Amino acid sequence: MVEVKITQSYKLSLSFKYDKRTIDKIRSIEGRKWDTLNKYWTVPNNINSINAIRGLFKKSEIIDQTSLVYNDNKVKDITSKQPLLKKVEDELKIRGYSSKTIKSYKGQIRRFIEYHEK
């Protein structure tokens, strides 16, 4: 099982128990790097990497913490956007952004999602 998460630097991290075949698969992904400090592989957070992960691993082999790799459902309404907007708000608070900036960013993200739902 390969667990996919997003790192602090917004890359995708791939962690798993040591398996030579899995390592060989990950080495075929362009831009991959081994993070010696955290002991996981990182790959760029882009469509090429996501498609490569989809092609290399079956859905049953992935624990997708990001909902990027195997996302079967689209955002439908404002209630389903709330977890994302809450995560954005929490992250911006941690980084010390003002409440007005946070409100503005959340509004822009909400409008962006709504635009792409059309």
C-alpha positions as a printed Julia matrix, in Angstrom:
118×3 Matrix{Float64}:
   0.0    0.0     0.0
   1.28   3.43   -0.99
   0.08   6.39    1.07
  -0.14   9.71   -0.79
  -0.1   13.0     1.15
   0.73  16.66    0.44
   3.95  17.94    2.04
   4.66  21.35    3.56
   6.21  22.36    0.24
   3.02  21.29   -1.61
   4.6   18.28   -3.25
   3.06  14.82   -3.13
   4.7   12.44   -0.67
   4.61   8.7    -1.25
   5.29   6.46    1.73
   5.15   2.68    2.0
   6.9   -0.32    3.52
  10.12  -1.15    1.71
   9.44  -2.98   -1.55
  11.91  -3.08   -4.43
   9.15  -3.24   -7.08
   7.38  -0.2    -5.64
  10.64   1.74   -5.55
  11.3    0.85   -9.19
   7.83   2.12  -10.13
   8.35   5.41   -8.28
  11.76   5.89   -9.89
  10.0    5.99  -13.25
   8.1    9.17  -12.22
   9.71  12.33  -13.54
  10.9   14.72  -10.81
  10.78  12.21   -7.98
  13.15  12.61   -5.02
  13.87  10.65   -1.87
  13.5   12.75    1.28
  16.15  11.31    3.6
  15.01  13.31    6.61
  11.35  12.28    6.49
  11.92   8.89    4.82
   9.47   9.21    1.93
   9.49   9.88   -1.8
   8.27  13.22   -3.14
   6.95  13.94   -6.6
   5.8   17.23   -8.11
   2.15  18.06   -7.43
   1.06  18.26  -11.06
  -1.16  16.4   -13.49
   1.76  14.46  -15.02
   2.77  13.01  -11.63
  -0.82  12.22  -10.71
  -1.36  10.43  -14.04
   1.9    8.54  -13.55
   0.78   7.38  -10.09
  -2.59   6.3   -11.54
  -0.82   4.34  -14.27
   1.65   2.64  -11.93
  -0.65   1.67   -9.07
  -4.13   0.18   -8.91
  -6.76   2.05   -6.95
  -6.65  -0.7    -4.31
  -2.9   -0.12   -3.81
  -3.26   3.59   -2.96
  -4.28   5.29    0.27
  -5.06   8.73   -1.12
  -5.02  11.34    1.68
  -5.19  14.15   -0.89
  -8.23  13.15   -2.99
  -6.14  14.09   -6.01
  -5.08  10.72   -7.34
  -8.4    8.88   -7.3
 -11.1   11.52   -6.88
 -14.36  10.06   -8.17
 -16.71  12.81   -7.04
 -16.7   16.44   -8.07
 -17.46  19.31   -5.73
 -21.2   19.83   -6.06
 -22.37  22.4    -3.55
 -21.16  24.87   -0.92
 -21.38  22.3     1.9
 -18.87  20.03    0.17
 -16.49  23.0    -0.21
 -16.48  23.73    3.51
 -13.72  21.24    4.47
 -11.42  22.74    1.81
 -12.22  26.31    2.82
 -11.73  25.41    6.49
  -8.31  23.91    5.71
  -7.36  27.05    3.8
  -8.53  29.23    6.68
  -6.6   27.17    9.25
  -3.41  27.27    7.16
  -3.65  31.03    6.61
  -4.22  31.61   10.34
  -1.12  29.56   11.14
   0.86  31.68    8.68
  -0.35  34.88   10.39
  -2.6   36.32    7.67
  -5.13  38.95    8.71
  -8.82  38.06    8.97
  -9.69  40.32    6.0
  -7.05  38.63    3.83
  -8.33  35.19    4.84
 -11.9   36.22    3.99
 -10.76  37.53    0.6
  -8.75  34.4    -0.25
 -11.6   32.09    0.75
 -13.98  34.08   -1.45
 -11.65  33.84   -4.43
 -11.19  30.09   -3.96
 -14.97  29.57   -3.63
 -15.62  31.57   -6.82
 -12.87  29.66   -8.65
 -14.44  26.31   -7.71
 -17.92  27.51   -8.67
 -16.65  28.75  -12.04
 -15.08  25.39  -12.86
 -18.22  23.48  -11.85
 -20.13  25.01  -14.78
